[in-house]
Amino acid sequence: MGRALHRALTMIRPEGQAHSATGIGLAIPHGFGDHGPELLRELTEGLEIPFISANAPACAALGSFWSGEQPESGLCATVHVDAGLGLAILQDGRPLQPGPSSSATLDHVGIDPEGPPCACGGRGCLHQYASARAIIERASRTGDLAHDLGLRLTDSSLSSDVVLIALAAARGEPRARDVFVAAVSAVAQAVWSATSALGIRAVVLSGPGMQAAPVLVGETMDRLFTARARNLGAEVSVSVSQVQPHPCAVGAAVLALQTFMTPGRASRSEPAGGVFPAQAV
């Protein structure tokens, strides 16, 4: 990976200038665990370029914020749906509780007490219904859907397979729609549980599948999430990130840039104090 990073840098800058890059921001994907920052430090050690890392949900949140999708002030929750389901909360553009735990997982939020048992000791956890693997497994059990959509059904194709299902669902393919809407419905239930008590009035959804079918996701969230808030007299904004090529990549770049220019500043407009730790947000 270190060699791959170096090749990428030399594509952007001539070989002689490769090490003059401002910095490298890295979004740590689901599954790296506590060893992620240490592994990335080893991989980038020989590059002689400053780097900063955060987990994927935190990077998605920052990428969405800096792209203007989130309010400048107040609380906003970003829900990142991919291999895992993560939650990052920004307050005035800054991650709450900066540090390794600034983004929380939604994987083990219980949505069905009668659901299947989970390794955490609970039953009916969200990841069993809405993670990329859960969506693929349900699609593979739905007649010939996996074959008809050309799903590869491998560990490396989880995200791309989910995108194919989401695109088919958005086109109105009934089997794909049932699979995908069931997953989004589960997300809506978990997000309500995680955010309603905090009074959060803005929620952004990100992740390959969510971004592939924004209208369908929006309709489902409006029916199962924002409608509940309206019934209680509250207005909640729910949107799907459209940051390209990916909010996590943009957020990781933001980490490197803001650390170089004004360390710790989250606002899109004015300078301010505050410092992000060197290895995680």
C-alpha positions, 0 to 999 in steps of 0.5 A: 500500500505504501508503494501504491500511495507513492505512485499515486502521489507521483501521478499528481506531482512530478517525481522530484516534488512527490514529497512536497505534498501538504499531507495525506488524509486517510479514512479508515474503513469498517473492520480495521479496528483499533489497529487501523491507525497503527497499520496506516502509520507503518504504511506511510512511514517511508513517504515522509509526508504528514498524515492524519486519519479518522474512521469512515463515518467521521470522514463522511460527515466532514466531507458532507459538511465542507461540501455545504450539505450540512448546516454551519451551526447546530447538531447534524448526524451523518449515518454512513452505511457500507460494510458497517453502519456508523454514526458521526455527529458534528456540532457546528461542524466539529465532531463531538468528543474528538478522539477514537470514539468520536464516531459510534457504530449503529451495528448493534442497535436492536431493532427487533427483540425477536430477531436472530441472535447476535454475537453481541448477546442481543437479538435483531441488531441493525447489521443483521438487516441493513449492512452490505452483507445483510443486503447481499444475503437477502438478495441471494435468497430472493429467487434469481435476483442475484443472477439477474443483476449480475452480482459477484457475491464476493467479499471484495464486491460487497459495495458494488453489489449493493449499488447494483441492487440499489440502482435496480430498486430505484428503477422499480425492479420489485424484488430489488426494491423489496430488499433495498427498502427493507434495509433502509427501513431498518436504518430509519428505525435505528437512526430514530432511536439514536438521534431523537433523544438528542434533539438532532434536526439534521441527518445526512445519509451516505454510503455507496448504496444510499447514494445510488438511490437517493430518491427512494431512500428519501421517500422511505426516510420521510415515511418512517423517520421525518413523519414521526418527528412531524407527529411530535411537532418537530421538523427534521431535515433528512438528505442523502449525500451527493458528494463525489467521488465519495464523501469519505474521500473528501472528508479525508482530504479536508482533514489533511488540508485543515490540519496544514492551514488552520489545525482543528478548524471545521467552519467553512468560513471563519478561522477559530481555535481548537485542535484535532488530534494527530491520528484520529478525529 
